[in-house]
Amino acid sequence: MKPVERILSGICLLAIVFFSSCSPNNVTTNDSLKTYFDSNKVEGCFGLYDNGKNEFTIYNLARYRDSAFLPASTFKIVNSLIGLHTGRIFDEKMVIKWDGKTRSIDAWNHDLTMEQAFKVSAVPYYQEVARRIGKDTMQLWLDSLKYGTRKIKTAIDTFWLDNSLKITPDEQLGLVKRLYFDQLPFDKRSQRIVRQVMLQEDNANYKLSYKTGWGYKENGKSLGWVVGWIEENKHPYFFVLNLEGEHDMDMVAARMNVLKGILKKMGFMEGRK
């Protein structure tokens, strides 16, 4: 199928809204999770959806449902899907050459495959993917997906990093849930590849798949994400973690400390779910 035909076929599907459909009838708020944010000197929210029971556990419901933030590198999920579906990315082994510019993260200063770039969250790789997709096609898909605020107000290779595009935690959770079940308006191959590169931990007790994000809010505060799912006994639970702290904080450590602390408290990662 030609790239333009893939685009049209996707748009002809019913528009997929990212809302995860939480309502007072299926939501349990858990304020005890605040301790994990406090111990890492951050504030934020957390949501987990038990697909089998159609039940949400949420900390800080107002922030989870109503506040929107720059997606930062969690946008690599959508950037990958659009790139694969339109043929701008052939597959997870497609290499984009290093541009020769030395950056502070050494893992970015090499030729990278899509899979490698996703794992090390290489911004330059995905900036090039976005340029190849182009503004018109990117906008087409943001509108079709109803992704966050949908607007590309700045450059095609920075709009998900500079606070011009924003998305709520609730919408983020809805996105990964639909990705897991092949319910996004992309071909199944593209969704399968993105699910594969999201897999970060795989052992006898659980499979943990996610994408992280890290950026800075307009006020200079550090903003972090982890979005994905954990599977135990072939049963998926979808989660979103959103947190913020001081500009110079160790976001890499904090977001995983909070995520894994919460998951362990809720009985995950031991294969007993």
N, C-alpha and C positions, 0 to 999 in steps of 0.2 A: 504494500500500500504506500502510495506517495505521501510525503509529509503533509501536503495540503489536504489530501483525502482523510488523513488521520485527524487533522484538526476539525474538519467538517463533521466527521463521524462522531467525534467526541461532543461537539456542540449540539448535535441532533439528539443526544441523550437528554433526559430530564436533568435540569440543573441540580447539582448536589449541594445542599446547604451544610455547612460544617457544624452547626449547632449540635451538641451532644444530647440535647433534649432532657436536661435535668429539670425536675419540677419538685415542688414540696413533697409530693407523694413518694418519691424514690430517692430522696437525699437525706443522708445522715451527716451532720456537722460534727467534727471532732476537734475541739479546741485543744486537746492534750498534745496535738502535733506541734503546737507553738514552741515547745521546748527545743525541738530540733533546729528551728530557725534562730531562736535566742542563743543557743549554745554556739552557733556559727556567726553570730553578730549580723544577722540579716533579717529582713522581713519579706513576706511574700505569701504565696498560697500553694495549695496542693489539691489535686483532684484525682480520684481513682474510681474507675467504672468496672463493676463486676458484670461482665456481659451475660453470664448465665442467669443471674438473678435480676438484671436490669436495675442495679442499685449503685448509687454514688456515695462515696465517702469524701467529704470535702473539708478542708481547713481554709477559713477566710472566704466565705461564699461570695461576698460582695466584690472582692478583687477578682476572684475566679470568673465570675459571670459578667461583670460590668466594666472592668478596666482593660484597656488595650495597650499593647507595648510593641516596640520594634521586634520582629521575629529573629533578627540576627541570623546565625547560621542554621537555625531550624528551617529556614527557607530553602536550604539545600535539598530538603525532601521534595518540595514542589519544583524547584529548579531542575532536579534530576528527572522527575516525572515528565515535565514538559520537554526537556532535552531528549529523553529516550523516545517519547511518543512521536515527536516531530522529526526524529532522525538526526538531530544535531549531536546527540551522543549515540554512537552505534551500539555499544554495550558497556558493561562495567569494566572491560579491559581497554577501552579506548584511551589512548595517551594524548595528553596535551603537553607540548614542550614547555619547559621552563623558559621564561622570558629573559633570564639572565640577571634580573634585579634581586639583590640579596635582601631578604626580609628577616625580621627578628625571630621567626619560628623556622628553625633549620629544616624541618620536614617538608616545608613548602618550597625549598630551594632546589628542586629536582624536577625532572620529567615525571609526571604522575599519571596513573590510570584513574578512571572515575572512582573505582573502588578505594584506591589509596587516598585520593583527594577527599572522599567522603569520611573516611576513618580519621584522617588527621585534620579534617575541617579546613581544607586549603581554600582560602578566600580567592586567590588569584585564578585558580582553576575554574571556579564557578563564576567568577566575573567574566571570564572568556566564554563560558557556556552561555551566559546571559546575553553577551554581545552577539553571539551567533544566533541565538533565538530571535533577538531583535525586539524593539519596543512594541510594535504593533501586535506581534504574536504573543508576547508576554502579557500585554494588556488584555488580549482576547481571552486568555486562560484565567487570568485573575477575575475577570468578569464572569466567565462561565462557572468557575468554582465558587464565586462569591467569597473570595479569600480576604478576610479582614476588611480593612478600609478600601482595598482594591486599587488604590491610586498609585501610579508611577509619577510622582511629582518632580523627581530629580533624575539623575543619570541612570541609564539602564543597568549599569554595573555597580550601583551603590544604594539603590532605593530601599532595599531590605535592611540596610545597615545604618541609615542616617535619620531614623525616626519619621520618615515621610510615609512609610507603610507601617500599619500597626494591626495587631490581631489579639483577641482575648484568649486567655487560657482555655475557656470553654470551647472555642472554635478550634484551638490546637488539638484538644483531646478528640473532638469529632473528626478531625482530619485523619489522625492515625488509626482510629477505629475503622473508618471507611477504607483506608488503605489496606488494613489487615484482611478485610473481607472482599477485596476486589470491587468495591462499590464506588470508586472514583471514576470520572469519565475519561479514563485512559485505557489503553489496551492492557490485557492481563499480563503480558510479558513485561511491560514497563513497571507495573506495580510489583510483580514478583521480584524483579531485579532490585528495586529499591528496598523491599522487605529484606532481601538477602544482605545487602550492604549495611542495613541498620542493625543486624545481629551482632551484639558486642560480647555476650557471655553465653556459653552453651555447655552445660554439664549435666550430670545425672539428676540433679534436683530441679533445675529451672533453665529457661532460655530468657535472656534479657536483651531486648532490642530497643534502641533509642537513638535520638539525635540531640546533641547539646547545642546551645547557643550562648553567645556572650557579646554584649555590646554596651553602649553607654546612653543613658537617657539625656534629655535636653538639659537637665540640671546637673549633669556630670556624674551622677551615681552609676555604679556598675550594675548591669541587668543581666540575669542569667536564666536559662531554660534547660530542662531535660524533658523531652516528650517521647512517648513510645508505649511499650507493653511488656509485661512479664507473663510467661507461660509456665504453668505447672500442671503436670498430668494432662497435657494437651488442652488446657483451659486458659484462655487469654484474659488478662486484666489490663485495662488501658489506663495510663497515667499521664499527668502533666504536672511539672514542678516549675514554678516561676518565683524568682527571688531577686532581691536587690540589696546593695550595701554600699559602703564607701568606695570611692573611685579606685583606690589602690589595693583593694582587698584581693585575696586569693580565691577568685571565683571558681577556678578549676577544682580545687579541693572542697570548697564549701558546697557546691551543688551536688557532688557525689556523696559527701558526708550526710547531707540532709536527705537525699533520695534513699540511700541504702539504710539509713537509720529508721526512716519511716517504714520502708518495706519490711524490714526485719521486725519492727514493732507490730506490724499488722500480720505477722506470721508467714511472710514469704521467704523464699530462698532456702528453705529446708525440705522442699518436696512434699509437704504435707497438705497442701491446698487441694 
